[in-house]
């Protein structure tokens, strides 16, 4: 867990794990992909994480199909 002792004003009201944050991101991602004609074709647990806190040993693998390169570039702009 992050240490907010130096800046307690930055501590969120509810602490979420990295996995919980990813699940929110992934759920929201579906509608953005659909808007540009893209789709997630694969999502699975990837096993233990290569880089990350010891308390969170998880990773995810996903594959997204974009209808054309312009759709990928449009998605990159949406996610900013």
Order of alpha helices (4+ residues) and beta strands (2+ residues): alpha-beta-beta-alpha
